[in-house]
Each structure stands twice: as structure tokens, then as C-alpha cells.
Amino acid sequence: MKVKEIPKSLYRQFRLRATPVKKLKNSSQPEAPLVVSLTSIPERIRSVDLVIRSLLKQRLLPEQIVLWLPESLQGHIPDSLKSLEHGRFRIAFSPLTCPHKKLIHSLEEFPGNPIVTCDDDLMYPPGWLEKLYRTHLEYPKDIVGHQIRYIRYAEDGTLLPYPQWVVPPDGGSNPKAFMAVGAGGVLYPPGSLDPRVQDRQLFLKLSPRADDLWFKVMGLLAGTRVRAALEASGEPVPILGSQKTSLKKTNINKDKNRVQWEQLTEYFGLHPL
């Protein structure tokens, strides 16, 4: 977290935790037939309630919020999180410890609903879900994200490092190269991913720490387009101290995303885009 982000993070945390649980559970905000699905890790279990609170304070509420936790946390849920459980929000457990569980279980449980994924170390602004949903209504078959990257190759066909996967100034000419980044929030319509998305053995082999890349490939195999939300919702606010343990440190800083993408595209015959 940048130093300039600390005051904003502390203020947002204070405002979220100052909201009574009863008020969060009895919101009168409108609802959409969406499921918000996320996961967390033991190192963040005492701060993930802030994420849930930010989801319960959306201007447009989902029908269901599901937090998928590793089975090792059963019996170890802090009251700050457990007290938020009610008809709209529940905690579920998974035998998996990989980040892919943020989506794959909910795909099975809610096959007819659009599913929105998000991260467990960010507090989302009030219009975040509403703006994803508005774009979904305009383009109901497309995967929609607030944060988009553009998978880029050099002229000789070599895959560029992940930090260079930025949308070109001209907007990019290859629609297949757009990839939604999970941290910003991603909406997956029903049927937008190839059924092989559930192949645990395969994603643990090819992209064990890069769920965004796995879901991107599954979208490509299903012929689904990725697009940016038509309206920006504002940047999510990082939770102070939550980035000490992060996939970013290995996937981006050590360029593991590039390695995993090459493994995926080679296996499925998608290289180069």
C-alpha cells in the first residue's frame, strides 16, 4: 500500500465498521439476480469482514454473497465476520486452497445466475456492483470487468512480461486479447466459461496461482468476449496490512503470470492470440 493511501484506508475502515450490523442486514437498497463470490486466506480472516461490509453497502445489492474459505478455518471464524451472516451473506468451506475456489464452486451452485468475483483485500465503492450490472444488461453474453488488461506479444511472437499487458492507446485491435482482472471485480454470465473450468487437476497443474488466467482461457474456449464496464466506479480502497501476503509478489513481481499463461496457451493450442 502506498503511503498516500493509508489515511483513505483508515477512514473507509472506520466508516464501514461504524455501520451497525442490523442496518447492513436490513438494507432497503434494490436487488439484482447476482451472486457475488469471493475467497480468503487465514492471514486475512480478521479483515475480510471489511470487504463483506462494503458489499452489503452497495447501491445495488446481490441476491447472495458467498465467501469460500479453506476447511482449515472451520471453527476459527472471528465474530466480526460471523456476525454478518444472514440470508444475503453466508460462509462456505472448500477443500481447495487455491484462488480458483472464488468462482468454481459458485458456478456449480448457481448455474443460472451471473456471478461476480472480487478480492478479499479491497473495500469496494458503493456503485461498484451497479455499474458492472448495467454493462451486463447491455451486453448480457459478455464477461465484464472494471479493470482490463490486454495480452501482448512482441512482433516475433514472444509473449511480453505481464506488466506490459496494457491496453494500447488505440484501444487494441484484437478483442480476444482483453482480459478482466479479478481485483477490480468481474461479472461472468451463465455459460460464459468452458465446462473444463472445473478441471481441478488441470488448473492446479497449469495455473495453480493465476485464477484470472485460467478463467480467461476458459472464456476464450467458450468464445466469450471480455469488455470493460461502461462506467467506472472509482478505485477500490486497499485494506491496511492486507497485502503482506499477496499473489502479486510472485505472479507479477517474478513474472510468474507470463509462465503460467504460456503453459495454458500451449496446452490448449491458443498461442499466440
Secondary structure per residue as TSV (DSSP state, phi and psi in degrees):
chain	resnum	aa	ss	phi	psi
A	1	M	-	360.0	136.3
A	2	K	-	-74.6	149.6
A	3	V	G	-57.4	-39.3
A	4	K	G	-67.3	-17.3
A	5	E	G	-84.6	-15.3
A	6	I	H	-62.2	-49.6
A	7	P	H	-59.4	-40.7
A	8	K	H	-64.6	-40.0
A	9	S	H	-65.1	-45.6
A	10	L	H	-63.2	-40.9
A	11	Y	H	-64.7	-44.2
A	12	R	H	-64.6	-40.3
A	13	Q	H	-61.5	-43.7
A	14	F	H	-61.2	-45.8
A	15	R	H	-64.5	-40.7
A	16	L	H	-67.5	-44.5
A	17	R	H	-75.0	-17.1
A	18	A	H	-79.0	-14.0
A	19	T	S	-76.7	122.9
A	20	P	-	-59.7	141.9
A	21	V	H	-57.7	-40.1
A	22	K	H	-59.0	-39.4
A	23	K	H	-67.2	-39.1
A	24	L	H	-64.2	-37.5
A	25	K	H	-76.9	-21.2
A	26	N	T	-118.6	36.9
A	27	S	-	-64.3	144.2
A	28	S	-	-101.1	11.7
A	29	Q	S	-67.3	152.2
A	30	P	-	-63.3	159.4
A	31	E	E	-124.4	145.8
A	32	A	E	-120.7	155.1
A	33	P	E	-76.8	58.3
A	34	L	E	-114.8	154.4
A	35	V	E	-119.3	125.9
A	36	V	E	-98.3	126.1
A	37	S	E	-127.5	131.0
A	38	L	E	-148.5	171.1
A	39	T	E	-134.2	171.5
A	40	S	-	-151.2	176.2
A	41	I	-	-127.3	161.3
A	42	P	G	-54.5	-35.1
A	43	E	G	-66.2	-17.4
A	44	R	G	-115.7	9.2
A	45	I	T	-64.8	-23.4
A	46	R	T	-92.4	0.1
A	47	S	T	-122.4	-10.9
A	48	V	H	-68.1	-17.2
A	49	D	H	-60.8	-27.4
A	50	L	H	-66.2	-36.9
A	51	V	H	-64.7	-46.8
A	52	I	H	-62.1	-41.8
A	53	R	H	-60.2	-41.0
A	54	S	H	-66.0	-31.1
A	55	L	H	-73.7	-33.9
A	56	L	H	-77.6	-8.3
A	57	K	T	-107.7	18.9
A	58	Q	-	-70.4	149.8
A	59	R	S	-68.1	-28.2
A	60	L	S	-121.3	119.3
A	61	L	E	-93.5	147.9
A	62	P	E	-82.4	161.2
A	63	E	E	-65.7	-35.4
A	64	Q	E	-147.1	141.1
A	65	I	E	-120.9	126.2
A	66	V	E	-123.1	125.6
A	67	L	E	-106.2	113.2
A	68	W	E	-92.4	117.3
A	69	L	E	-115.0	153.3
A	70	P	E	-65.6	148.5
A	71	E	G	-59.9	-23.0
A	72	S	G	-62.4	-18.4
A	73	L	G	-91.3	-2.4
A	74	Q	T	-60.3	128.9
A	75	G	T	84.8	1.6
A	76	H	-	-127.6	30.2
A	77	I	-	-87.4	122.9
A	78	P	-	-66.3	151.7
A	79	D	H	-59.3	-32.6
A	80	S	H	-59.9	-27.8
A	81	L	H	-94.9	-46.7
A	82	K	H	-60.9	-33.8
A	83	S	T	-66.5	-16.1
A	84	L	T	-84.4	-11.8
A	85	E	-	-64.6	134.3
A	86	H	S	-166.3	-164.2
A	87	G	S	-57.9	-31.2
A	88	R	S	-90.1	-25.2
A	89	F	E	-128.3	131.7
A	90	R	E	-141.6	158.1
A	91	I	E	-105.1	132.5
A	92	A	E	-128.2	161.5
A	93	F	E	-121.9	147.6
A	94	S	E	-132.8	144.7
A	95	P	S	-73.2	-13.1
A	96	L	-	-82.0	149.3
A	97	T	-	-114.7	0.6
A	98	C	S	-85.8	160.4
A	99	P	G	-68.5	-16.6
A	100	H	G	-60.8	-21.0
A	101	K	G	-68.7	-11.5
A	102	K	G	-60.7	-23.8
A	103	L	T	-124.2	-40.9
A	104	I	H	-62.5	-38.2
A	105	H	H	-69.2	-38.9
A	106	S	H	-69.8	-30.2
A	107	L	H	-60.7	-37.8
A	108	E	H	-74.0	-40.1
A	109	E	H	-78.9	-29.9
A	110	F	-	-127.6	64.6
A	111	P	T	-65.3	-20.5
A	112	G	T	-99.8	0.1
A	113	N	S	-107.0	144.1
A	114	P	-	-63.4	137.2
A	115	I	E	-116.8	131.1
A	116	V	E	-110.6	126.2
A	117	T	E	-102.4	154.3
A	118	C	-	-150.8	176.7
A	119	D	-	-98.4	166.6
A	120	D	S	-102.9	11.4
A	121	D	S	-125.3	18.5
A	122	L	E	-132.8	146.0
A	123	M	E	-103.8	121.2
A	124	Y	-	-90.6	138.8
A	125	P	-	-66.8	157.4
A	126	P	T	-59.2	-28.3
A	127	G	T	-93.9	5.7
A	128	W	H	-57.6	-53.4
A	129	L	H	-72.2	-39.3
A	130	E	H	-57.4	-40.4
A	131	K	H	-76.3	-31.5
A	132	L	H	-63.7	-43.1
A	133	Y	H	-67.8	-38.4
A	134	R	H	-60.4	-41.6
A	135	T	H	-67.3	-38.1
A	136	H	H	-59.4	-39.9
A	137	L	H	-65.2	-32.1
A	138	E	H	-76.5	-36.1
A	139	Y	S	-132.1	74.1
A	140	P	T	-66.3	-15.2
A	141	K	T	-97.8	-8.2
A	142	D	S	-93.0	150.2
A	143	I	E	-77.9	132.7
A	144	V	E	-121.6	133.8
A	145	G	E	-136.3	151.2
A	146	H	S	-79.5	-27.5
A	147	Q	S	-122.5	123.0
A	148	I	E	-122.8	138.1
A	149	R	E	-115.7	166.7
A	150	Y	E	-128.0	111.7
A	151	I	-	-69.5	119.7
A	152	R	-	-119.6	142.0
A	153	Y	B	-120.8	150.8
A	154	A	-	-73.8	169.9
A	155	E	T	-60.8	-27.3
A	156	D	T	-86.1	5.6
A	157	G	S	90.7	1.0
A	158	T	-	-76.6	133.4
A	159	L	B	-69.3	128.9
A	160	L	-	-78.1	157.4
A	161	P	-	-59.3	150.3
A	162	Y	G	-53.2	-40.8
A	163	P	G	-59.2	-19.4
A	164	Q	G	-91.2	4.3
A	165	W	-	-81.8	69.2
A	166	V	-	-114.0	150.1
A	167	V	-	-66.7	127.9
A	168	P	-	-61.6	156.6
A	169	P	T	-56.0	-30.7
A	170	D	T	-84.8	4.8
A	171	G	-	92.5	-13.1
A	172	G	-	87.1	135.5
A	173	S	S	-99.6	-9.8
A	174	N	-	-112.7	104.3
A	175	P	G	-62.1	-22.8
A	176	K	G	-73.3	-15.5
A	177	A	G	-84.4	-10.1
A	178	F	E	-76.0	135.9
A	179	M	E	-133.6	130.1
A	180	A	E	-82.2	135.3
A	181	V	-	-98.0	128.0
A	182	G	G	-59.4	-33.5
A	183	A	G	-60.2	-34.9
A	184	G	G	-77.9	-15.5
A	185	G	-	101.3	130.1
A	186	V	E	-133.7	133.3
A	187	L	E	-104.3	124.0
A	188	Y	E	-111.1	112.9
A	189	P	-	-69.1	159.6
A	190	P	T	-56.9	135.4
A	191	G	T	77.0	9.9
A	192	S	-	-83.2	-9.6
A	193	L	S	-120.5	146.0
A	194	D	-	-60.7	142.2
A	195	P	G	-56.6	-21.6
A	196	R	G	-70.0	-2.1
A	197	V	G	-55.8	-26.2
A	198	Q	G	-87.2	2.6
A	199	D	-	-75.9	88.8
A	200	R	H	-57.8	-45.6
A	201	Q	H	-59.6	-38.4
A	202	L	H	-74.6	-45.4
A	203	F	H	-71.6	-26.9
A	204	L	H	-72.1	-23.4
A	205	K	H	-82.9	-44.4
A	206	L	H	-91.9	-37.0
A	207	S	-	-145.4	63.6
A	208	P	T	-63.2	-23.1
A	209	R	T	-123.0	13.5
A	210	A	-	-133.2	75.8
A	211	D	H	-65.2	-35.7
A	212	D	H	-56.7	-41.1
A	213	L	H	-70.1	-39.7
A	214	W	H	-61.2	-46.7
A	215	F	H	-68.4	-31.1
A	216	K	H	-63.6	-46.8
A	217	V	H	-63.1	-40.1
A	218	M	H	-64.5	-32.9
A	219	G	H	-68.4	-41.8
A	220	L	H	-61.0	-44.4
A	221	L	H	-65.7	-26.8
A	222	A	H	-88.3	-4.5
A	223	G	T	74.0	28.6
A	224	T	-	-96.4	134.8
A	225	R	-	-82.4	147.5
A	226	V	E	-109.3	133.8
A	227	R	E	-140.2	157.0
A	228	A	E	-79.4	148.6
A	229	A	-	-57.5	141.8
A	230	L	S	-67.3	-26.3
A	231	E	S	-125.8	137.4
A	232	A	-	-78.4	144.7
A	233	S	-	-103.1	-3.0
A	234	G	-	94.2	153.7
A	235	E	-	-72.2	134.5
A	236	P	-	-61.4	151.4
A	237	V	E	-99.3	124.2
A	238	P	E	-64.8	147.2
A	239	I	-	-86.4	125.5
A	240	L	T	-55.1	125.5
A	241	G	T	86.8	-7.1
A	242	S	T	-81.1	-12.3
A	243	Q	T	-93.1	8.3
A	244	K	S	-61.4	-37.0
A	245	T	S	-112.2	115.2
A	246	S	-	-151.2	140.0
A	247	L	T	-64.3	-25.0
A	248	K	H	-58.3	-34.3
A	249	K	H	-62.6	-31.0
A	250	T	H	-103.5	-43.9
A	251	N	H	-65.4	-40.8
A	252	I	T	-99.0	-54.8
A	253	N	T	-62.0	-32.4
A	254	K	T	-104.5	10.5
A	255	D	-	60.1	30.9
A	256	K	H	-70.0	-23.9
A	257	N	H	-61.5	-40.0
A	258	R	H	-63.4	-42.8
A	259	V	H	-61.5	-46.2
A	260	Q	H	-68.9	-36.4
A	261	W	H	-64.9	-40.4
A	262	E	H	-63.7	-38.8
A	263	Q	H	-63.5	-43.0
A	264	L	H	-66.0	-48.8
A	265	T	H	-69.7	-32.5
A	266	E	H	-67.9	-43.1
A	267	Y	H	-63.3	-43.4
A	268	F	H	-93.5	4.1
A	269	G	T	67.5	37.4
A	270	L	-	-108.1	8.7
A	271	H	-	-101.0	135.3
A	272	P	-	-84.7	167.0
A	273	L	-	-64.5	360.0
